[in-house]
Amino acid sequence: MTKQELHPYVGMWVTEGGYIRHELLPNGRYDEARGDRQSAYRGSYKVTGNYIEYKDDTGFTADGEFRDDILYHAGMVLYREER
């Protein structure tokens, strides 16, 4: 298991209402769905402490921060989806 796989943020993160869904996979990849559009964006991510850096497969980059088990990313607030 790699260091990336050990971070505590792997899983599904959703906006209130569930329109935007980020699935952080244990292999350092993510898959983002928007509304009915599955896999609207895909790419890689890296977590350092509570900071996350995204790079989608087109080269676009973004970042975010986890605070109190909430992900703040690009003006969005995402909550951990309970399974």
Buried (B, 14 or more C-beta within 10 A) or exposed (E): EEEBEEBEBBBBBBBEEEEBBBBBBEEBBBBBBEEEEEEBBBBBBEBEEBEBEBBBEEEEEBBBEBEEEEBBBEEBEBBBEEE
